[in-house]
Amino acid sequence: QLRPKKPVGAVCRVVIAWSARYGHLVLGVDIQRDPLLACSPCTLPMIVPQMMFRHLMLLQLATAGLPRDYPSVPMNGTRGFVAMPLYGLGTWLYNSTVAEQAATMALGMGYRHIDTAFVYENQDGVGRALKNSGLHRKEYFVTSKIPGGLNASATMATADQCLDQLGLTHVDLMLIHFPATFDGKGGKAARQEEWKALEKWAKSGKARAIGVSHHCARHIKDIQEVATLPIAVNQAQYHVGMGSAGPLATDDKAFMQSQGILYQGFSSLCGPCNPPDNMELINGSLVTEIGKAHGKTGAQVALKWLLQQGVPGIPKAK
């Protein structure tokens, strides 16, 4: 049991790990130095059934910066677990002006995660919103992405450009946007070269975690052959209607999760879908009928479906 005592400058940290020996999840609590919070110096290892895994993953990690009630899930970072916010703002197809306005509004509403990318050409707008938010750097989470198919020098240079455009010294998560160039050029050797370069860049302190987007199991296996840092995230399109879709439609969701790779969904409301399907998860009959029974909107139902699975989402609005 944790017993409050005179502040000693320590904060409890939840640690979740899989025990192959015992076939259970091991949940422990240890102590980290922190000048603001305190708990008694103790370690509480507990064995919990595997069936509790989904619920444990939703435990609030005691991570400095994010509001204490901001829902998050753990992902593998460069130096241990990093808390990934369960919801954030996507900025695809926003120009810099709109990205700045949207991010400013989102941060003002309580959002603490902004997702952007080099190819979006709006990182300067996101950076202005972050700078003017009045928030400390540790109080928000930023994801950016570099194009796939880059050689080692281009990988590091492009990642540095992302930081320059955002006006930051580091991002919380840097992803390789595609397993090849946008026109399909590249292959196993190119994927491995880019990943190794991204690892080197991250190890210099410029990213708390690194991962990928639009990668399937084959692409992941190519990276795993040379990886010395964990693949934290695979970001893929995922929304209501894709729950029982085949492997190609979900970028091998089950495989990612079996490898300890956090599966993150974009286009949570099916924004890229062709009209009128792009409104189906906002005012379509399925989500609105469910919403009526709970006093919620169709969009709230669609987003809840995602988050209750422990899948982080980054919806965007017009």
Secondary structure, 3 states (H helix, E strand, C coil): CCCCCCCCCEEEEEEEEEECCCCEEEEEEEEEECCCCCCCCCCCCEEECHHHHHHHCCCCCCCCCCCCCCCEEEEEECCEEEEEECECEECCCCCHHHHHHHHHHHHHHCCCEEECCHHHCCHHHHHHHHHCCCCCHHHCEEEEEECCCCCHHHHHHHHHHHHHHHCCCCECEEEECCCCCCCCCCCHHHHHHHHHHHHHHHHHHHECCEEEECCCHHHHHHHHCCCCCCCCEEEEECCCCCCCCCHHHHCCHHHHHHCCCEEEEECCCCCCCCCCHHHHHHHCHHHHHHHHHHCCCHHHHHHHHHHCCCCCECCCCC
